[in-house]
Amino acid sequence: MDIAPDADLENFRKEVAEFLDTAPTPEIREAGRKTTSLFPAFEQVMAWQRILHARGWAAPAWPIEHGGPGWSVEQRYIFADEYQKRGLPPLLPNGLQMVGPLLMELGTPEQQARYLPGILSGEDYWTQGYSEPGSGSDLASLSCSAAPDGDDYLLNGSKIWTSHAHLANRMFMLVRTSSEGRKQQGITFLLLDRMDYPGMEVRPIIGLDGEPEQCEVFFTDVRVPQSGRVGAENDGWSVAKQLLTHERGGSAQSPMLRHRLGAAREAAARTPSAFGGTLAEDPVFRRDLGELEVEIASYEHFEKLALSGHEIAQDPAFPSLNKVMSSELTQRISVLMTRVAGLDALPDQREALHVGAPVDPLGDDLALVAMPYYLNSRATTIYAGTNEVQRDLIARTLRH
Amino acid sequence: MNFSFTEEQDLLRASVSQYLQRHYTFEDRQAVVRSKAGWSHEVWRGLGELGLHALPFPEEAGGLGGSIVDVVATAELFGAHLVVEPYVASVMLAGTALAAVPEHADTAHRLERIVAGEAIGAFAHEEGSGMPDPALVATRAERTANGYVLTGEKKMVLHGADADILVVSARLHGEPGDPDGLALFVVDPPTAGIAATPFVTVDGRRAAHLRFDDAELASDALLTADAHDVIMKVLDRAIVALAAESVGSMGELLHRTAEYASTREQFGVPIGTFQAVAHRLADMKIAYVKARSTLLYTAALAEAEQAEPHDLAVLKAQVGRLGRVIGESAIQTHGGVGMTDELPIGHLHKRILAVDAMFGATDHHLRTVGAGRPEPQPASRAG
């Protein structure tokens, strides 16, 4: 074993820290402070992506040949750590972490050349069309259809939980191209170049946190070119499974969890306890904080083992283990945040949460984000395969 | 970063594993536990021949110069096979304490005997608070004309009644709570004034409460009069070794329970196909992966001498919490047979519980972690 960071990495950390200290505008920092989900304020986070892209750092995990920095796993972890320490808004994942890496693996050279540069620069922004009203955990039962018509497909049906579809200009989706055989066999993976094809309608859905983060998308005889297909017709299920490994794994989550925990601890040290002293000194709170910290620590250790190439990452259950752990810790930290905020979590501060809002927030930063973050985080154990489905998958790998 | 065992460590694990599979089946182990001595000299010799007694000691003390990661690599297997031989007491506790005071005239030959497997050491330190902090020691050592007189009680001393060499912590001055004034003594029992109440622990180990009633020790029994840091070092290493044992037991429980759920049929199908059972198994796996990740990470920290008390508290708390989840789930999944003494399931769980109780249980370490990581102390001198 070897845990010692080498001198080069310390220099790298300094270089990253200096950039992250100076490059973000005040609006970008504000968007970071006001982030309550995977999706920070759109305008500011896209501006931030352009700044990072100019430095070559928009996609830490991308290889050099596709415009990434070609960093080692240690470098990526350091970058994530320094990034989270400053509470900067996370870049939107749909393009950079999901469809981008998928195209690198399974896209044609034409598709790569056409789509990857726009994903990296932030010129294009993608939404994911997987779930349907009747197909959630049982995704393979999806029915939104694509009928071949010359060089095109004609799409009919609908998609739901398409995050940010109202802001996106492109979409990747699963469609049914055959009803023969097993339900998994008639699915095709498709890229849409536009979100405003005739016959397409996007309807935002207001979430528990009051924000239109999710959408429903309706298709009525929408004509799209077949050249947007990734992989073979009717082979979309294996493409989708490949993409899920990116969605469920990929980047380091523990720095974000650590950052949130640290912020909650600091806020608790300023919060009086009804039993005297501060909340941070209260033995019950302290024990609960300890329990969450040891859990986050174990997840961090798990992540670092995996990033360093330990055999733990070869476990067939790895993506599911990672998804269950990170999502449940996200929820637990969000609960702790609402506990620290107490009554201050109750005012509906939707307006103050917008970047550049003309109203001042009530209470401190933690009080501002605690409740919407808590509410939004209920989705973490639902999206990308519910944690029930993930536990089924983990258990399947244990069967003899 | 690299958290994998080296090729040498993998080879060592393979030979220890092979030895235990051949000579230490669960039935063999149960026979050993029921024997008069409660542990097997033959197995102890066998483990010695594999180099395990000498493994963690420096070469100048006759050891193999192994690291804490070598200890972890083998202790995991001890946990999986429920080895009751006195590895923790003799090698990790008494041996480490003796090796920490090499300047003392009488430690070398005693350590040599431990390394050779000729003598068993025990470490009489805990006094019943369940907290590992050496400052809590209340046992007194009074200086006399001929040496020292010890008065006090020590609890749950592993091999306290059958050890050949006893290392004892006691207070030369100050009150419990004071980190100064602590000393370590070495005694070769039997000694007048030391009364042992021996017992067998729930996990099949030999241990004893020790009572010191004006026990007279010679002057040269004093190992060090500045013992706080030595005791901490001994405890820190023992915590890592015990955690590795516990994780080894967890892995065995997971493996056996997954196997059982795949073969045991009710309602005409394997019980593992029921979602309630499947999800319990998934949670066992999640718990195991967390515990093992933290074990390996902390072992790497300890090897690099970067493990702070906070890191060890994280490890000990996680092993306690997650081990309980795994053990209790394993019993539940096995149903009635999980309640029987003849299956290893309950014995593996008992080992996990015993490890949790020693050197600070989960609650103690969670409160330590919850208090926050202390600010790094400024270096005392430049360079």
Interface residues (C-beta under 8 A of the other chain):
Chain A: M1 D2 I3 A4 V73 E74 R265 A280 P283 F285 R286 R287 D288 L289 G290 E291 E293 V294 E295 A297 S298 Y299 H301 F302 K304 L305 L307 S308 G309 H310 E311 I312 D315 A317 L321 V324 M325 E388 Q390 R391 D392 I394 A395 R396 T397 L398 R399 H400
Chain B: M1 N2 F3 S4 F5 T6 V69 L254 A258 E259 A261 S262 T263 P270 G272 Q275 A278 H279 L281 A282 D283 K285 I286 V289 K290 A291 R292 S293 T294 L296 Y297 T298 A299 A300 L301 E303 A304 Q306 V314 A317 Q318 R321 L322 D363 H365 L366 R367 T368 V369 G370 A371 G372
